[in-house]
Amino acid sequence: MAKLKIIALILIVLVVGVGGYFLFGNYSDGYRAGTLIKFSKKGVIFKTYEGELNLGMVLNDQQPGVSVANIWKFSVKGSEDELHRKLQEALLKGKRVKVHYDEKFFQFAWRGDTKYIVDEVDILN
């Protein structure tokens, strides 16, 4: 009976540890730069800030002379007022931005609509 309790405890600790890693850990992080084309607050139950960044045009290999817009969708870290102010300023002035993001393993409704969470913004000249 004691061995069964120890095995159950080990399994619970493993499940909580792995679950915590996937919930709070990052799959990747990095920077992207482009022109902000959308920044909004949306959601039914969980209100989150969402944005879209135009990374520039990409040439289509199958159809020469045709370019395709390269739009990157992201969510913004929750309660960062300075971050929201910078993004709104860049959008209204049409400035390019460089953003730092963390890519999460899974998308959760309370974090945003995407796995990409922006936590830092620099407005470029």
C-alpha positions, 0 to 999 in steps of 0.5 A: 500500500505504501509503494502504491502511494509513493508511485501515485505521488510521483505520477502527480508530481510529474503531471504537475511539472510537465503541465506547468512547463507547457503552461509557463514555458516558452517554445521559442523567443525572438524578434520581428520587425515590420509595420503595425497594421492592426492593434485591438482589444477583443474577446468575449470573456477574456479581453486581450490585445491583438495585433498584426504586423506587416513584415514586408512583401514576399515574392511568389515563386510559382507566379513571377511578378506576383508578391504576397503580403507577409502578415504576422498575428500576435497577442500582447502581454496583458497589463503593460500600459507602456507597451500598449501606448507604444503600439498605438503610437506606432500604428497612428504614426505609421512607424515601423516597430521591432517587437520581442515575442515569446512563442508558447507551446499552446494558445490559451484564451486568457493569454490571447488568440495566438501562441505569440506573446509580445512583451517588448516594443521598439519604435524604429526611425 
